[in-house]
C-alpha cells in the first residue's frame, strides 16, 4: 500500500520533441562544434591514411614481409605500429607548422575557425604536392574536366588528394619490387639446388627462409629500409 501510494504521488516526467527555434544561439553553436568534432574524429583514420606518409610505409613493410615469406611475422600490430610511429616522425615538421600557424592562433582567438582550417591545410598541401607526380595530377584534372591550373599550387584539394594517393601507391610498389628481387633470387637458387639434388618433395620456402633471415640480418635490413623510407620523403 505504501509503495503504491508513493508511486501514485510521483509526477510523470514530461517529454516533448519538437522543431521549435532555439532561443539561445550559443547552445546551437556549441552543439554544431561538438557535431563537427565527432565527425572529424570518426574520419581521423581515413585522414591519416589519405593525407600522410602512412600509405607508402605500411605497403612497403607488408611487401617486405611477403617477400621474406615469414607469413604473419612481424604481426600486423607490429607493422601498423611501426608505420604509425614512422608516419608521426616524417610528418612532425608538418604538424609543427600546423600547430604554429593554425592551432595556437585559434586557441588564442586571433583567427576564426575558417581561417584556421585554411592555414592548417597549407602545410599539408605543400607536403602532398612535394610527393605527387605531375602526371597523376594531370590525369585527375582531365578526368574532372577542369581547366588546367596555371600553377601546381592552384590545384584543388579534391584533385590533389587522389593524385597524392595514386603517387604513393606507385612509389610503394616500386620500392616493394626492389625488395622482392633479392629474395626472389634466393628462392630460385634454393629451388634449383633442391631440384638438382632430387629433393623435389621438400618445399623450397622451408630451406630458403633461414638464408633470407640471415642475409637480411647481416645486411642490417631494418636500418637500410627504414632509413631509405624516411629519406624518400625528403
C-alpha positions as CSV (number, residue, x, y, z in Angstrom):
1,X,0.0,0.0,0.0
2,X,2.8,2.4,0.9
3,X,4.7,1.6,-2.2
4,X,1.5,2.1,-4.3
5,X,0.8,5.5,-2.7
6,X,4.4,6.6,-3.2
7,X,4.2,5.7,-6.9
8,X,0.9,7.5,-7.2
9,X,2.3,10.7,-5.7
10,X,5.3,10.8,-8.1
11,X,4.6,13.0,-11.1
12,X,5.3,11.5,-14.6
13,X,8.1,13.2,-16.4
14,X,7.2,15.5,-19.3
15,X,8.9,14.6,-22.6
16,X,8.5,16.7,-25.7
17,X,10.0,16.5,-29.1
18,X,9.7,19.5,-31.4
19,X,11.3,21.6,-34.1
20,X,10.9,24.9,-32.3
21,X,13.7,27.5,-32.9
22,X,16.3,27.6,-30.1
23,X,16.4,31.0,-28.4
24,X,20.0,30.6,-27.2
25,X,22.2,30.7,-30.3
26,X,25.2,30.0,-28.2
27,X,23.9,26.5,-27.4
28,X,23.3,25.8,-31.1
29,X,26.9,26.9,-31.9
30,X,28.3,24.5,-29.2
31,X,26.2,21.6,-30.4
32,X,27.4,22.2,-34.0
33,X,31.0,22.4,-32.9
34,X,30.6,19.1,-31.0
35,X,29.0,17.5,-34.1
36,X,31.8,18.7,-36.3
37,X,34.4,17.4,-33.8
38,X,32.8,14.0,-33.7
39,X,32.7,13.9,-37.5
40,X,36.4,14.7,-37.7
41,X,37.3,12.1,-35.1
42,X,35.3,9.4,-36.9
43,X,37.2,10.3,-40.2
44,X,40.6,10.6,-38.5
45,X,41.8,7.1,-39.6
46,X,40.9,7.9,-43.2
47,X,42.5,11.3,-43.0
48,X,45.7,9.7,-41.5
49,X,45.9,7.3,-44.4
50,X,45.0,9.7,-47.2
51,X,47.0,12.8,-46.3
52,X,50.2,11.5,-44.7
53,X,53.1,9.1,-45.4
54,X,51.3,6.2,-43.8
55,X,50.3,4.6,-47.1
56,X,53.8,4.2,-48.5
57,X,55.3,3.0,-45.3
58,X,52.6,0.4,-44.5
59,X,52.6,-1.1,-48.0
60,X,56.4,-1.3,-48.1
61,X,56.5,-3.2,-44.8
62,X,53.7,-5.5,-45.9
63,X,55.5,-6.3,-49.2
64,X,58.8,-6.9,-47.3
65,X,57.0,-9.5,-45.1
66,X,55.6,-11.3,-48.1
67,X,59.0,-11.2,-49.9
68,X,60.7,-12.8,-47.0
69,X,58.0,-15.5,-46.7
70,X,57.6,-15.1,-43.0
71,X,53.8,-15.2,-43.2
72,X,52.5,-13.3,-40.2
73,X,55.9,-12.3,-38.8
74,X,56.2,-9.5,-37.8
75,X,52.5,-9.4,-36.7
76,X,50.1,-6.9,-38.2
77,X,50.1,-5.0,-34.9
78,X,53.8,-4.5,-35.1
79,X,53.7,-3.5,-38.8
80,X,50.9,-1.0,-38.3
81,X,52.5,0.3,-35.0
82,X,55.9,0.9,-36.7
83,X,54.2,2.5,-39.7
84,X,52.3,4.9,-37.4
85,X,55.4,6.0,-35.4
86,X,57.4,6.5,-38.6
87,X,54.5,8.5,-40.0
88,X,54.5,10.7,-36.9
89,X,58.3,11.2,-37.4
90,X,58.0,12.0,-41.1
91,X,55.1,14.3,-40.6
92,X,56.4,16.1,-37.5
93,X,57.6,19.2,-39.3
94,X,54.1,19.5,-41.0
95,X,52.3,19.1,-37.7
96,X,54.6,21.7,-36.0
97,X,53.8,24.2,-38.8
98,X,50.1,23.5,-38.5
99,X,50.2,24.0,-34.7
100,X,52.2,27.2,-35.1
101,X,50.1,28.7,-37.9
102,X,46.6,27.5,-37.2
103,X,46.1,25.8,-33.9
104,X,47.8,28.2,-31.5
105,X,46.2,31.3,-33.1
106,X,42.8,29.6,-33.0
107,X,43.2,28.9,-29.3
108,X,44.3,32.5,-28.7
109,X,41.2,33.6,-30.6
110,X,43.4,35.5,-33.1
111,X,41.7,33.8,-36.1
112,X,38.4,32.2,-36.6
113,X,37.8,28.5,-37.5
114,X,37.6,29.0,-41.2
115,X,40.9,30.9,-41.2
116,X,42.5,28.2,-39.0
117,X,41.3,25.5,-41.4
118,X,42.8,27.3,-44.4
119,X,46.1,27.8,-42.6
120,X,46.2,24.2,-41.4
121,X,45.6,22.9,-44.9
122,X,48.5,24.9,-46.4
123,X,51.4,22.8,-44.9
124,X,49.6,19.5,-45.6
125,X,49.0,20.6,-49.2
126,X,52.7,21.5,-49.6
127,X,53.7,18.1,-48.3
128,X,51.3,16.3,-50.7
129,X,52.4,18.4,-53.7
130,X,56.1,17.6,-53.0
131,X,55.3,13.9,-53.1
132,X,52.9,13.9,-56.0
133,X,53.7,13.3,-59.7
134,X,52.5,16.0,-62.1
135,X,51.3,13.2,-64.4
136,X,48.9,12.0,-61.8
137,X,47.6,15.5,-61.1
138,X,47.1,16.0,-64.9
139,X,45.1,12.7,-65.0
140,X,42.7,13.7,-62.3
141,X,42.3,17.3,-63.7
142,X,41.5,15.7,-67.1
143,X,39.0,13.3,-65.6
144,X,37.3,16.1,-63.7
145,X,37.1,18.1,-66.9
146,X,38.6,21.1,-65.2
147,X,40.6,23.9,-66.8
148,X,44.2,23.1,-66.3
149,X,45.6,25.2,-63.4
150,X,48.3,27.8,-64.3
151,X,50.4,26.7,-61.3
152,X,50.7,23.5,-59.4
153,X,49.7,25.4,-56.2
154,X,46.3,26.2,-57.8
155,X,45.4,22.5,-58.0
156,X,42.2,22.0,-55.9
157,X,42.5,19.9,-52.8
158,X,39.9,17.4,-54.0
159,X,42.1,16.7,-57.0
160,X,45.3,16.8,-55.1
161,X,44.3,14.2,-52.5
162,X,43.6,11.3,-55.0
163,X,46.6,12.3,-57.1
164,X,48.8,12.0,-53.9
165,X,47.3,8.6,-53.1
166,X,48.0,7.3,-56.6
167,X,51.6,8.6,-56.5
168,X,52.1,7.0,-53.0
169,X,50.8,3.6,-54.2
170,X,53.2,3.7,-57.3
171,X,56.2,4.7,-55.2
172,X,55.4,2.0,-52.6
173,X,55.1,-0.7,-55.3
174,X,58.4,0.4,-56.9
175,X,60.2,0.1,-53.5
176,X,58.5,-3.2,-52.9
177,X,59.7,-4.5,-56.3
178,X,63.3,-3.6,-55.4
179,X,62.9,-5.5,-52.1
180,X,61.4,-8.6,-53.8
181,X,64.2,-9.1,-56.3
182,X,67.0,-10.3,-53.9
183,X,64.6,-12.6,-52.0
184,X,63.3,-14.0,-55.3
185,X,66.9,-14.8,-56.4
186,X,67.5,-16.7,-53.2
187,X,64.3,-18.7,-53.7
188,X,65.3,-19.5,-57.3
189,X,68.8,-20.6,-56.2
190,X,67.5,-22.8,-53.4
191,X,64.8,-24.3,-55.7
192,X,67.5,-25.1,-58.4
193,X,69.8,-26.8,-55.8
194,X,66.9,-28.9,-54.4
195,X,65.9,-29.9,-57.9
196,X,69.4,-30.9,-58.8
197,X,69.7,-33.0,-55.6
198,X,66.4,-34.8,-56.4
199,X,64.7,-33.3,-53.3
200,X,61.5,-32.3,-55.1
201,X,59.2,-33.1,-52.2
202,X,60.9,-30.5,-49.9
203,X,59.3,-27.1,-50.2
204,X,62.0,-24.5,-51.2
205,X,60.5,-21.9,-48.9
206,X,61.4,-24.0,-45.8
207,X,65.1,-24.1,-46.9
208,X,65.3,-20.5,-48.2
209,X,63.7,-18.8,-45.2
210,X,66.7,-19.2,-42.9
211,X,69.1,-17.9,-45.6
212,X,66.8,-14.9,-46.2
213,X,66.7,-14.1,-42.5
214,X,70.5,-14.5,-42.2
215,X,71.2,-12.2,-45.2
216,X,68.6,-9.7,-44.0
217,X,70.2,-9.5,-40.5
218,X,73.8,-9.4,-41.8
219,X,72.9,-6.6,-44.2
220,X,71.2,-4.7,-41.4
221,X,68.0,-4.7,-43.4
222,X,65.8,-2.8,-41.0
223,X,68.3,0.0,-40.8
224,X,68.5,0.2,-44.6
225,X,64.8,0.1,-45.2
226,X,63.7,2.5,-42.5
227,X,66.4,4.9,-43.5
228,X,65.5,4.7,-47.2
229,X,61.8,5.2,-46.4
230,X,62.4,8.3,-44.3
231,X,64.8,9.8,-46.8
232,X,62.4,9.2,-49.6
233,X,60.1,11.9,-48.2
234,X,62.9,14.5,-48.0
